[in-house]
């Protein structure tokens, strides 16, 4: 029995991009037990992966806001105890950041990560026992897969499996036909104009659901919904609830955000709209039901998105 610990803490898109590497390891090493360190907002995604035995949550983002709070120190001590609870045959850090390398250093076992030329933050390589070269020009999914294969000693296969599953069928959406529009993202240059969302919704001819995560995103979703007509803005949903509505949707259309990647990873018909980032590096990847449209500096037209949905 081999025990593997993966360190991939955030963000949502990065966590999802690591899922195929976890699936590879489970498939190529049948007797393996896999644990995963992840930031607390993304616990549900790691727990959805059918090969993950134990999710070890951390809250670095929240801890940074209250470094002198005794409760924070207690949580940090509990995390350190959890990550060092057992010895691993390999600890693989695919985040390649200084913060993830320091987390990796807390675990017991041989530490694997990217070398200085490959890591997003070259200083991270100082903390690994074994360093691996991974080309930077590859899609994030493939970089994670290559690192993991090199660390664990197997050859990659061509097929990509995200390995995500939802066990509670009551969360898998309703029977009516609907599409999901993911209009929100953390960067303004990744946004698609409201007018195009409205035109797209009217052209699709089905009910549209517009989820949101922050109050600003809710305001945007409500403005699009009101102008579109046949649309609804639901109450704020958890990642598990969103995964459920993605799986039953006729289509999910979203900008470059982690939720769009989650929809594609779950096998939904998904179209990714790219306005300020490069889909070759971080686009929807590995699903026959997913398509990317647009490019950095060239937002797609409504007709391009409609064609991709069809």
Buried (B, 14 or more C-beta within 10 A) or exposed (E): EBBBBBBBBBBBBBBBBBBBBBBBBBBBBEEBBBBBBBBBBBBBBBBBBEBBEBBBBBBBEBBEEEEEEEEBEEBBEEBBEBBEEBEBBBBBBBBBBBBBBBBBBBBEBBBBBBBEEBBEBBEBBEBBEEBBEBEEEBBBBBBBBBBBBBBBEBEBEEEBBBBBEBEEEEBEBEEEEBBBBBBBBBEEEBBBEBEBBBBBBBEBEBBBBBBBBEEEBBEBBBBBBEBBEEBEBEEBBEBBBBBBBBBBBBBBBBBBBBBBBBBBBBBBBBBBBBBBBBBBBBBBBBBEBBBBBBBBEEBBBBEBBBEBBE
